[in-house]
Structures are given as structure tokens and as C-alpha cells.
Amino acid sequence: MTEDRFIVLTVAYERDAGRDRSLASIAPELKDPRLSLIEDNHHGWNPSCQWAGLVDGPTFDRFADAWHLHHENDQPASGNADGYPTMHAHTLDGMN
């Protein structure tokens, strides 16, 4: 089982997107951990929202399975051997 992870999820939208922009509609696996909305720029030229928070291992496993992230996320939230946080960034096409 995976250890707890701190995740930041940034979502960019099309300017005239009329779809639901909630975290539950984007990543239903992350609706229960109640990640904090830390940036809401849905009225700007490049509309986006960003959520962040600590996710427990089982929740992260469900999220990673759904988004096919397991093979690249093998480090826990506590960081690497140097004491710095381990970070992986993924850019996913919204059409998928």
C-alpha cells in the first residue's frame, strides 16, 4: 500500500467551458479527502483552478489507478533521502 501523499492538482479549462468545474467532476477519487481550493482563476484569460492537500494511501492508490500514475509515483510525501520533497508533475490532455 502507498503512504500518504501531498498532491496539488491544477486544472485548466477552455474559456467557454460550460461543464461542471468541481473537483468531484474532474477527479471523483479525490472528492472525499476534501482538498482545499487554493487558486480559483475561472474568470481569467486562461481559466484554471488548483486544489492541494494530503491524501491517505488508499485514496492515492485509487486516484493513481484511475489516472495511470503508479509507475511514476513511488516516493512518499515525506521526501527523498536528501530531505527534499519528491515531486512528480503530469500534464494530461483534457480530452482523455
C-alpha positions as CSV (number, residue, x, y, z in Angstrom):
1,M,0.0,0.0,0.0
2,T,1.1,3.5,-0.8
3,E,2.0,6.0,2.0
4,D,0.2,9.4,2.4
5,R,0.9,11.9,-0.4
6,F,0.6,15.6,-0.6
7,I,-0.8,16.4,-4.0
8,V,-1.5,19.6,-6.0
9,L,-4.0,19.3,-8.9
10,T,-4.1,22.2,-11.3
11,V,-6.8,22.1,-14.0
12,A,-7.0,24.5,-17.0
13,Y,-10.4,25.0,-18.7
14,E,-11.4,26.2,-22.1
15,R,-12.6,29.8,-21.9
16,D,-16.3,29.0,-22.6
17,A,-16.5,25.6,-20.9
18,G,-19.9,25.1,-19.6
19,R,-19.2,21.9,-17.7
20,D,-19.1,21.3,-14.0
21,R,-15.7,22.6,-12.7
22,S,-15.8,20.9,-9.3
23,L,-13.1,18.6,-8.1
24,A,-15.6,15.8,-7.8
25,S,-16.3,16.0,-11.6
26,I,-12.6,16.2,-12.5
27,A,-11.2,13.5,-10.1
28,P,-14.0,11.7,-8.3
29,E,-11.4,9.7,-6.4
30,L,-10.4,12.9,-4.6
31,K,-13.8,14.3,-3.6
32,D,-13.8,12.7,-0.1
33,P,-10.4,13.9,1.1
34,R,-11.7,17.5,0.8
35,L,-8.7,19.0,-0.8
36,S,-8.5,22.8,-0.4
37,L,-9.2,25.0,-3.4
38,I,-6.1,27.2,-3.2
39,E,-6.5,29.1,-6.5
40,D,-9.7,29.9,-8.4
41,N,-9.0,31.8,-11.6
42,H,-12.0,30.7,-13.6
43,H,-12.8,34.2,-14.9
44,G,-9.3,34.9,-16.3
45,W,-7.9,34.7,-19.8
46,N,-6.7,31.2,-19.1
47,P,-9.3,29.8,-16.6
48,S,-7.9,27.4,-14.1
49,C,-8.4,26.0,-10.6
50,Q,-5.9,24.5,-8.2
51,W,-6.5,22.1,-5.3
52,A,-4.0,20.9,-2.7
53,G,-3.9,18.7,0.3
54,L,-2.7,15.5,2.0
55,V,-4.2,12.3,0.7
56,D,-4.1,9.0,2.5
57,G,-2.5,6.0,0.9
58,P,-5.7,4.1,-0.2
59,T,-7.2,7.3,-1.7
60,F,-4.0,8.0,-3.6
61,D,-3.9,4.4,-4.8
62,R,-7.5,4.8,-6.3
63,F,-6.5,8.1,-7.8
64,A,-3.3,6.8,-9.3
65,D,-5.0,3.7,-10.7
66,A,-7.7,5.9,-12.4
67,W,-5.1,8.3,-13.8
68,H,-2.4,5.7,-14.5
69,L,0.2,7.3,-12.3
70,H,1.5,4.4,-10.2
71,H,4.6,3.6,-12.3
72,E,5.9,7.2,-11.8
73,N,5.0,7.8,-8.1
74,D,7.0,5.6,-5.9
75,Q,8.1,8.1,-3.3
76,P,6.1,9.0,-0.2
77,A,5.1,12.5,0.8
78,S,7.9,12.8,3.4
79,G,10.5,13.3,0.7
80,N,13.6,11.8,-0.6
81,A,16.9,10.8,1.1
82,D,18.1,14.4,1.0
83,G,15.1,15.6,2.9
84,Y,13.5,17.4,0.0
85,P,10.0,16.6,-1.1
86,T,9.8,14.3,-4.1
87,M,7.7,15.7,-6.8
88,H,6.2,14.4,-10.0
89,A,4.4,16.6,-12.5
90,H,1.9,15.3,-15.0
91,T,0.2,17.1,-17.8
92,L,-2.8,15.3,-19.1
93,D,-4.9,16.2,-22.2
94,G,-8.4,17.1,-21.1
95,M,-9.8,15.2,-24.0
96,N,-8.9,11.9,-22.4
